[in-house]
């Protein structure tokens, strides 16, 4: 994966602060959790050490739950 060119809008995008954010598709193609707490990690942050992992999972749940 490291030798392939990245495509904006598919592999990454720029957030409102100008940071590069990797997409879920990029992470799925990579095949594992890197442990950095990436915004779109599809692996439930399995390589992120505690207590940060629990914080990220709680944050993910709270932003994905529809509010009534």
C-alpha positions, 0 to 999 in steps of 0.5 A: 500500500505504501507504494501506491499513490493516494487519491484525495476523496478516496484515501484521504481528505482535508478537514476544516483545519487543513489536516490530512484525514485518512478514510475508512477505505484507506485503513481497510486497504492497509489491513490493520490498526496502527495504534494512533487513534485515527478518526475513521479506524474500522478496527475499533482502535485495537492497537491503541493503548488504554485508557485512550482506546476506551475514550475513543470508543466512547467518543465514536459511540456518542457521535454515531448515535442518533439524537432524539 
